[in-house]
Amino acid sequence: MLVIVAPGQGAQTPGFLTPWLEIPGLADRMSAWSEVAGLDLIAYGTTADADEIRDTAVAQPLLVAAGLAAAEALGILPGAGRPAGTVPDMVAGHSVGELTAAVLAGVLTAEQAIALVRERGRAMAEAAAVTETGMVAVLGGVEDDVLAAIDKHGLTPANVNGAGQIVAGGTAERLAAFTAEPPARARLIPLSVAGAFHTAHMAPAVDELRKAAASVTPRDPALTLLSNADGAAVTGGTDFMERLINQVANPVRWDACMATMAERGVTAMIELLPGGTLTGLAKRALRGTTTVALKTPDDLDAAREVLG
């Protein structure tokens, strides 16, 4: 049982796209998606610095486009000459990675996903600018104690990632108080993000994304597609789109996604570009699962072996 996963915001690093542009046709594909996104995705993925690609309005389209490009190089992108026998059993994406997963499942076309993520990134960046907010990763500790401490300080468990990792989001003032009184046996790491994503602070972005999605007619998933809302396998395209829209202001339950993977007998995971984050969580939470993280084109052979 193979699952393909797509990482979320924060996975990007300066220059990560550079070696992939040597693959024939990939630069042309990225150029076409740049036109849809209204951004020079090639420049952002090759020469831009960390601050430039930290911008939510840039990072989100860049990540979705990069993930789809890697999927095409691997031969699993629908509508791009996908060879017979290369369809994964299940797909899932973390946060903005859900748009990448939706394309792999056939719910959206690549162009629809790029257009939607363009609006998602812009709307979330605008919502983040209203109030000074941020996010802090909490590593370790007892989960119930960590959640209680987050609630005590008026924060939101924005990402419940499993494997002993929870990300708290909220105002800078409340995060400072939380950091000064951390949960027992937990390590806190402030994240370099532009705002408190997947919290109530993103409510304005939900409305904007809903408007952008109104002209899109999604198709039902052609394979098992998991939702960040609760880890459930979603069978309807309209249902998945509603979940994807609402997810902007609600916690990501990646722990629940991994629980579903375990229940359904996942034995292998391939993480699309820029890989590493989700396979790292899987190594701790889904022990015994074969994992391949696509970081450079050199990782494609290992991924193809797993794909079969």
Secondary structure, 3 states (H helix, E strand, C coil): CEEEEECCCCCCCCCCCHHHHHCCCHHHHHHHHHHHHCCCHHHHHHCCCHHHHHCHHHHHHHHHHHHHHHHHHHCCCCCCCCCCCCCCCEEEECCCHHHHHHHHCCCCCHHHHHHHHHHHHHHHHHHHCCCCEEEEEEEECCHHHHHHHHHHCCCEEEEEEECCEEEEEEEHHHHHHHHHCCCCCEEEEECCCCCCCCCHHHHHHHHHHHHHHCCCCCCCCCCEEECCCCCCECCCHHHHHHHHHHHCCCCECHHHHHHHHHHCCCCEEEECCCCCHHHHHHHHHCCCCEEEECCCHHHHHHHHHHHC
